[in-house]
Amino acid sequence: MTRLDIVGLCGSLRAGSINRMALNLIGRSLPDGMTLEVADLRAVPFFDADLLADGFPPPVLALRERIRRAAGVVIATPEYNFSVPGVLKNALDWISRGDDQPFAAKPVAILSASPGALGGARVQYDLRKVLLFMG
């Protein structure tokens, strides 16, 4: 049986995040042979081209490699100020650098859980624009 590993990215660092809960629920609901592991974005430094001049920092290298090896990515994120939360955008900014794009031709699902009336529709729109650039 082929094993399919999925990487989850959460746009919230909050322990009680409903988007993290959604990712965990997806992970528990997958059929045998599939796994979803949520990447911890806390160790990813703020994007800085001066840091990049010395190569990718180790946490960024590890995240890029996890995404490269994964069969797909699920992004669950809240909407902050009508857009993408800084922690998620920062991680995507790091991942987008370099010629070897980890997201190239990779299936990505976007979801947002929100008590708001629009349910995160604006963040999904903005996130699609960023991901189109990344492949």
N, C-alpha and C positions, 0 to 999 in steps of 0.2 A: 504494500500500500504506500502510495506517495504521501509524504507529510507536507502540509502547507502551513508555513509560519507567517503570521500577520503581525505587523507592528502597529501599535496604537499610539497616537500622539494626542495628548490632552492639552487644551489651551488654558487650563486653570491649574494652579499649583495648590489650591485650597484642598485640605484633607476631605472635607465634606462635599466636594464638587459633584453636582448631579451629572456632569459630563463624564467625569471619571467613573461614576457609578454605571453610566450607560456603557462605557467601554468594558467594565468588569462583567456586566450582564451579557454583553455580546460574547466575551471570552468564555463564559460558562455555558453559553448556548450553542457553541460550535459543535459540529459532528466530530466523531473520532477521526484522528488524523489531521485535525486542524488545531492550531493554537493561536492565541492572541496575547501578546505581552506588551504592556504599556511601558514606553520608554520614559525615563525620568529626565525631564528637561532642566532640572535645577542646576546641574553641573555645567551646562552650556554657558560659556561666558558671553557678555554683550559683544555683538559683532564689532570688530575693529580691524580695518584693513592693515594696520600696522602689525597686529598679531598674525594675520594671515600671511604676511610677508615672510614669516618664519615657519610657515606650514600650518596645517590645521591643528588646533589644540587637541589633546587626547580625547576629551569627552565628545568633541565634534567628529573626530575620526571614528570613534566607536559608534556613534549614532548613524553616520553615513554608511558604515559597513553593515549595520543591522538592517537598514532600509534596503541597501543593495541586495542583501541575501534574502529578504522577505519576498513572499509571493504577492503581497499587497500591503496597503496601509489603510488604516481607519483613523480619521481625524475627528475628534469630538471636542467642540469648543463652545464656550459662552461667547456672547457678543459684548464687547466693551466699547462704549462710546460709538456705537453703530459700526464697529469694525473688528478686526482681528486683535486679540489680546497680545501684548508685547512679548510675553514669553514664547508664544507659538510663532509669531512673526520673526523673532530673533533666531529661533532654531531654523526656520525655513530660509532665512537670509544666509546663514552659515552653510546649510545643505546645498543651496543653489550655486555656490561658488565652485569653480573648477570645471574642467572639461568632461570629467567622468560623472555625469549626473545620475545620482542614485534613483531618482524618480522617473527616469526615462522609460517610457512604455510600461509603467507599472500601474496597475489598477489602484485607484484611491477612492475611498468612500468618505463623504463629509456628512457630519450630523451635528446638530446642536440641540441641547435640551435647555429649555428656558421657561420660567414662569411668565415671561412677557407675552404680549398679544401676538407678536410676529414670530416668536419661537426661534429667533436667531437667523432669520432670512437674510438680513443685511450682511452678517459675517460670512455666511455661505457664499453670497455673491462676491464679496471681496476676496475670499479665499480661493474661489475658482480662478479669478484673474491671476493671482500669484502662482497657482499650480499650473496654469496653462504655460506660463513662462518656463517652468521647470521641466516640462516634458510630459 
